[in-house]
Amino acid sequence: MGYESKSEEARRAVKEFEEARNEILDFFRAKPEFLDEFLPLADRYNKLLTEAKNHVRNLEGDEKVSVGPFTRSSRPKSTTYDATKVNPEVLTMPGVVKKIDATRVNALIVSGKISHTDVEDGQSVSYGTARVNAPGLITIKVV
């Protein structure tokens, strides 16, 4: 496909889009009562959608959960260690200096080089914010 035919396709596509946009604008001009009735409904829908998403996001637990059309991902989990509360021998191991590298400590536990009991007093687990997949907001933007 040559440059000329791509340009023609682009111009045709833009022209069809502009025609569709003008049809919408003409509809809004011809039926202003439509927007008067529809916009409050859309505002209520959007407000309730946001509220429902927040409630689903804040449900107890860290696992994935679905409620109707809303699906919350599992909360991202991260482990941190307080250097003042772990066994001092752990702090002398390679890769563990001042700020404890949680990934390295977890790998050392898995490999058996240190025991979980050496670090459990200084271990804390935190969860990030889960994503919520939900229906989309209603927006009207015709420019």
N, C-alpha and C positions, 0 to 999 in steps of 0.2 A: 504494500500500500504506500503510495507516494505522499510527499509532503502536501501536494495540492488536494488530494482526496481527504487527507486527515483534516486539513483546514476547512474544507467544505463540510465534513461531518461535524466538526466543532461548531461552525456557524449554524448549521441546521439544528444541532442539539440546544444551543443557546437560544435560538429563535423559538423552538418548541417550549423551552422552559419559560421564556418571557411571556408567551401566550398563556400558559397555564397560570403564571403569577397574575397576569392581568385579569383572567377569568375569576380568580379568587378575590382580587380587589373589587371588581365589578359586583360580585356577589355580596360582599360586605357593604358596598355603597347602596345596593338595591334593597338589602334586607338588614338595616341597622338593628332591628329588634332581635335578630339572631344573636348578635354579639351581646346585647343587653341581657339576654337570657343565658347564653352559653358561658360568658366570662365568670359570673358568680359560681356556676357549677364547676368550672375548671379550677377556680381558686380553692373551692372547698375540697375537691379531689386532690389537688397538689398538697394542701395543708395536711389532710388526713394520710396521704401517702408518706410524707416526710415523717409524720408522727408514728405511723406503723413501722416504718423502716427503723427508726430509733428504738422502738420497743423491742423489735426482733433482734437488733444488734445488741441490746443490753440484757437479753435473757441470760439466766444463770447458766453456768457451765462453759466449757471451752470447745465443745464438739460442734460439728456441723449440724444445723437444725433447719427444718422447713416448717413454715406455717402458711398454709394457703399458697398464694403465688410468690411468697417471700422466702428466700433461701439465704441463710447466714452461713458463711464459711466458718471453718474452725478458727479459733483465735490463734494467731501466731504466738509461739511460745519461745521464751528465751530464759536462759539460766545465767545467773551471776553469782559470784562468790565474794564474800567479805574477807579480805586478807587478814583482818585482825581476829577472825574466828575459825580459821582452818588450822590444821596441824602444821606447825612451823616447818617440818621436814618437807612439806609440799612446796613451800615457797623457795626452797633451795634447788628444786628440780629445774632442768633446762626449759626455757620457754615460759617460766612462771616468775615474773618479776614485778614488783610494786602492784600493778593492776593484774589481777589473775585472768589469764586467757581461758575462758570457760570451755572453749572448743578443745584446747589442749588438755585441760583437767578431765573433761569427759572422756577423751581418747585414752588418757592414762588409767582411768577407772575401768574402761572396757577392756584394755589390754592386761589388766591385773597388776600394774606397777604400783598403783595406790588403791587403798580401800575407800569405798564411799564414806565409811565412818570417819575417815581423816578430814573430810570436807563438809559433811552434812550440816554441821552447826553454822557454817558460813554460807551455805547454799540458799539462794532464794530463786523462786521461779516467778516470772511476770508474763503477762499476756498482753499482746497488742490489741488493736482494734480490728474486729472482724469486718469483712466486706459483706454487704447485703445486696443480693440480686433481687430486683423487684420490677414491677411495671414502671414505665417511664413517666416523667412529669409531662403534663400537657402544656405546650408552649405554642404561642401564635406569634410568628415573627415574619412579616412579609415586608421586604424592603425593596 
